[in-house]
Amino acid sequence: MAKVVTFGELMLRLAPEGYYRFVQADKLGATFGGGEANVAVSLANYGFDASFVTKLPKHEIGQAAVNSLRRYGVDTSDIVRGGDRVGIYYLEKGASQRPSKVIYDRAGSAIYTADKNDFDWNKILEGADWFHFTGITPALNDTVAAICLDACKAAKELGVKISCDLNYRNKLWSKEKAGQVMGELCKYVDVCIANEEDAADVFGIKAADTDVTKGTVNHEGYKDVAKQLADRFGFEKVAITLRESISANDNNWSAMLYDGNEYYFSKKYKMHIVDRVGGGDSFGGGLIAATLSGYDPQGIIEFAVAASCLKHSIEGDYNMVTMEEVQKLAGGDGSGRVQR
């Protein structure tokens, strides 16, 4: 199978059980997750040679983070060990009309303190077919952004395909800073992934007649967004997820793929959400897997959306599904009937 390398931060996730609020909880469940790590786990579960690159402390919590990837078959051999702490995020699950909340505690984490000399990208990317990162990683600080740029330059020189999920986070940086840094990185990207708001937040490219707070998505508006992104940066493909939020628990979920010539829209799923964190990452993992598997454009977007739909039914950041399960849903079996 093809080899995919992803780069980013792996974090400790602390969350109250069920739908308890932070102020109610007397205990927190601990798991691990992070945008690019979530993609690596998806790909490993699909049978791909998936490698995740980051920096983590040598202590037991850092090792627990590494072990969380190894149990799913992700290659962790290029993870740099050092630094003092694992970044943390606290998650309070939303319900009905109450939204989920995330609180970050990641300043000074191992990857935050990483140095450009920590990573030999020519060696790391040797034999790779694909490299993936998200806009969360360069948002950490200027040094990590420069590390991302080094990785992209090395991947381009080696003929490795590059994908990026714009993944704007307003708690990490301003729209102006994001536009500046991502504008440089996107010059090297082949496949751009975004949600309904990313292109507007990062590059000021807005979809007409769309209001995500009211759950309305205009397909024609996103066609224009995808074309503007492709025209500006020369992307081979632009994929945009289209989430219609009815409530914290119930969303309509679909996506669009633009290949420079045609626009392809997936079927729409009505989802009842168990855990939405990692939903976009599972879409990215599905998109990469389907592309590397030689699917046609319609097949790529159907697989990616089906993969992400299934993730919304799974606790934790990681999408623990198989190719066969995704193919079954993408093929039209969304009944949820018991499999015996």
C-alpha positions in Angstrom: 0.0 0.0 0.0 1.0 3.6 -0.5 2.9 5.4 2.3 1.4 8.6 3.9 3.3 10.9 6.3 1.4 13.3 8.5 2.9 16.0 10.8 1.4 17.9 13.7 0.7 17.9 17.4 -0.7 14.9 19.4 -2.6 16.1 22.4 -4.0 14.7 25.6 -7.8 15.1 25.5 -9.6 15.4 28.9 -13.4 15.3 28.9 -16.2 14.9 31.4 -18.2 11.7 30.9 -21.4 11.9 28.8 -22.8 15.4 28.5 -21.6 16.7 31.9 -20.4 20.3 31.9 -16.9 21.2 33.1 -18.3 22.7 36.3 -20.3 19.5 37.1 -17.6 16.9 36.5 -15.7 15.3 39.3 -13.7 13.1 36.9 -12.3 13.5 33.3 -11.7 10.7 30.8 -8.3 10.8 29.1 -7.6 9.9 25.5 -5.3 11.3 22.8 -5.9 13.1 19.5 -4.8 15.7 17.1 -5.7 16.7 13.5 -2.9 15.0 11.6 -2.6 12.1 14.0 -6.3 11.4 13.5 -5.7 11.2 9.7 -2.8 8.8 10.3 -5.0 6.5 12.4 -7.7 6.5 9.7 -5.2 5.5 7.0 -3.6 2.8 9.1 -7.1 1.3 9.7 -7.6 1.3 6.0 -4.4 -0.7 5.5 -2.1 2.1 4.3 1.4 2.6 5.5 0.8 5.6 7.8 3.5 7.5 9.6 2.9 10.3 12.1 5.7 12.9 12.9 5.7 15.1 15.9 7.8 15.9 19.1 6.7 14.4 22.4 8.4 14.2 25.9 10.3 11.2 26.9 8.3 10.7 30.1 5.4 8.3 30.6 2.6 10.6 29.3 4.6 11.2 26.1 5.0 7.4 25.8 1.2 6.9 26.4 0.6 9.3 23.5 2.9 7.3 21.2 1.3 4.0 22.3 -2.1 5.4 21.4 -0.9 5.5 17.8 1.0 2.2 17.8 -2.1 0.2 18.8 -3.6 1.1 15.5 -0.5 0.3 13.4 0.7 3.9 12.9 4.5 4.2 12.3 5.9 6.3 15.1 9.6 5.8 14.4 10.1 9.4 13.3 8.6 11.0 16.4 11.2 13.1 18.1 11.4 12.7 21.8 12.1 15.7 24.0 10.5 18.7 25.6 8.6 18.8 28.9 4.9 18.5 28.3 2.2 17.1 26.2 -0.4 19.7 25.0 -3.8 19.3 26.5 -7.3 20.1 25.3 -10.4 20.0 27.4 -13.7 19.0 25.7 -17.2 19.6 26.9 -19.7 17.9 24.6 -22.7 20.0 23.6 -26.2 18.8 23.4 -29.4 20.0 21.7 -28.9 23.8 21.3 -25.9 24.0 23.7 -22.7 23.9 21.7 -19.6 21.9 22.5 -16.7 23.8 24.1 -12.9 23.3 23.8 -10.3 24.8 26.1 -6.7 24.6 25.1 -3.7 24.2 27.4 -0.9 23.7 24.9 1.5 26.6 25.4 5.0 25.2 25.9 4.2 21.7 24.6 7.0 19.6 23.1 6.1 20.4 19.5 5.7 24.1 20.4 9.3 24.1 21.5 10.6 22.1 18.5 13.5 23.3 16.4 14.0 23.0 12.7 17.0 20.7 13.2 14.7 18.2 15.0 13.4 16.9 11.6 15.3 15.6 8.6 12.5 15.8 6.1 14.5 14.2 3.2 14.9 11.1 5.4 11.4 11.2 6.8 9.7 11.5 3.4 11.9 8.9 1.7 9.6 6.5 -0.1 6.5 8.4 0.8 3.6 8.9 -1.7 1.7 11.6 0.3 2.3 14.3 3.0 -0.5 15.8 5.0 -0.6 18.7 7.5 -3.3 21.1 8.7 -3.5 24.8 9.4 -3.5 24.0 13.2 0.2 23.1 13.2 1.7 26.3 11.7 -0.6 28.3 13.9 1.4 27.1 17.0 4.3 29.6 16.4 6.6 30.9 13.7 9.2 28.2 14.2 6.7 25.4 13.7 5.3 27.2 10.7 8.9 27.2 9.3 9.2 23.5 10.0 6.0 22.9 8.0 7.4 25.0 5.1 10.6 22.9 5.2 8.5 19.7 5.0 6.5 21.0 2.1 9.6 22.1 0.2 11.2 18.6 0.7 8.0 16.8 -0.3 7.8 18.9 -3.5 11.4 18.1 -4.4 10.8 14.4 -3.8 7.6 14.4 -5.9 5.4 13.6 -2.9 1.7 14.8 -3.1 0.8 17.3 -0.5 -2.6 17.9 1.1 -3.6 20.5 3.7 -6.7 21.0 5.7 -7.0 24.7 6.3 -8.5 24.1 9.7 -8.6 27.7 11.0 -8.6 28.0 14.8 -9.3 31.5 16.1 -7.9 30.6 19.5 -4.5 30.0 18.0 -4.0 33.0 15.6 -5.6 35.9 13.9 -7.2 35.7 10.4 -4.5 38.1 9.1 -1.7 35.9 10.4 -3.3 32.8 9.1 -3.8 34.3 5.7 -0.1 35.3 5.5 1.4 32.0 6.7 -1.1 29.7 4.9 -0.7 31.8 1.7 2.9 30.8 1.6 2.4 27.1 2.5 -0.4 26.7 0.0 1.9 27.4 -2.9 3.2 23.8 -2.4 -0.1 22.1 -1.8 -1.8 19.8 -4.3 -5.0 19.0 -2.5 -6.7 21.6 -0.3 -9.4 20.6 2.2 -11.6 23.2 3.9 -14.9 23.4 5.8 -17.7 25.9 5.2 -15.9 28.8 6.9 -12.1 28.2 6.4 -11.7 29.9 3.1 -13.4 33.0 4.3 -11.5 33.1 7.6 -8.1 32.4 6.1 -8.3 34.0 2.6 -11.4 36.1 2.7 -13.1 34.0 0.0 -16.8 33.8 1.0 -19.6 31.7 -0.3 -22.7 33.7 -1.3 -26.1 33.1 0.4 -24.7 30.9 3.1 -25.2 31.2 6.9 -23.6 28.4 8.9 -25.3 29.5 12.1 -28.7 28.9 10.5 -27.7 25.7 8.8 -28.0 27.0 5.2 -25.5 26.0 2.6 -25.5 27.3 -1.0 -23.9 24.8 -3.4 -23.3 27.5 -6.1 -21.5 29.7 -3.6 -19.1 26.9 -2.7 -18.4 26.2 -6.4 -17.1 29.7 -6.6 -15.1 29.4 -3.4 -13.4 26.2 -4.7 -12.6 27.8 -8.1 -11.1 30.9 -6.5 -8.9 28.7 -4.3 -7.7 26.6 -7.2 -7.1 29.6 -9.4 -5.1 31.4 -6.7 -2.9 28.5 -5.6 -3.0 26.0 -8.5 -4.5 23.2 -6.4 -5.2 20.0 -8.3 -8.2 19.4 -6.1 -10.3 21.4 -3.6 -12.6 19.6 -1.2 -15.1 21.4 1.0 -17.2 19.8 3.7 -20.7 21.2 4.0 -22.1 20.9 7.5 -25.7 22.0 8.1 -26.0 22.3 11.9 -29.5 21.7 13.1 -28.3 21.3 16.7 -25.3 20.1 18.6 -26.6 16.5 18.2 -28.1 16.6 14.7 -26.3 17.7 11.5 -26.7 17.2 7.8 -23.4 16.2 6.3 -22.1 16.4 2.7 -19.2 17.7 0.7 -18.0 18.9 -2.7 -14.9 18.1 -4.7 -13.5 20.3 -7.5 -10.9 18.9 -9.8 -10.2 22.0 -11.8 -12.8 21.1 -14.4 -15.9 19.6 -12.8 -17.7 19.9 -9.4 -18.8 16.7 -7.6 -21.3 16.7 -4.8 -21.8 13.8 -2.4 -25.0 12.4 -1.1 -26.2 14.1 2.1 -26.4 12.2 5.5 -28.6 13.1 8.4 -26.4 12.4 11.4 -27.1 12.0 15.0 -23.8 12.8 16.6 -22.0 10.8 19.3 -18.7 12.8 19.0 -18.0 15.3 16.3 -14.3 16.0 17.2 -12.1 14.5 14.4 -15.0 14.6 11.9 -13.0 16.8 9.5 -9.9 14.7 10.0 -11.7 11.5 9.1 -12.9 13.3 5.9 -9.3 14.1 5.1 -8.2 10.5 5.7 -11.0 9.2 3.6 -10.2 11.6 0.8 -6.5 10.6 0.8 -7.3 6.9 0.9 -9.8 7.0 -1.9 -7.5 9.1 -4.1 -4.5 6.7 -3.5 -6.9 3.8 -4.2 -7.6 5.2 -7.7 -11.3 6.1 -7.2 -12.9 8.4 -9.7 -13.8 12.0 -8.4 -17.4 11.0 -7.5 -16.1 7.9 -5.7 -13.5 10.0 -3.8 -16.0 12.4 -2.4 -18.6 9.7 -1.6 -16.0 7.7 0.3 -14.6 10.7 2.2 -18.1 11.8 3.3 -19.1 8.3 4.3 -15.9 7.9 6.3 -16.6 11.1 8.2 -20.2 10.3 8.7 -19.2 7.1 10.5 -16.7 8.9 12.6 -19.4 11.1 14.1 -20.8 7.9 15.7 -17.5 7.0 17.5 -16.2 8.3 20.8 -12.8 9.9 20.8 -10.7 11.7 18.1 -9.7 8.5 16.2 -11.9 7.1 13.4 -11.9 3.4 14.0 -13.6 2.0 10.9 -12.5 -0.2 8.0 -12.5 0.3 4.3 -15.3 -2.2 4.0 -17.5 -0.4 6.4 -17.0 2.9 4.6 -17.6 1.3 1.2 -20.8 -0.2 2.4 -22.2 3.2 3.6 -20.9 5.0 0.5 -22.6 2.3 -1.6 -26.0 3.2 0.0 -26.5 1.0 3.1 -27.1 3.5 5.8 -29.7 1.5 7.6 -27.6 0.9 10.7 -29.1 -2.6 10.9 -27.3 -5.1 13.2 -24.6 -7.0 11.3 -24.6 -10.8 12.2 
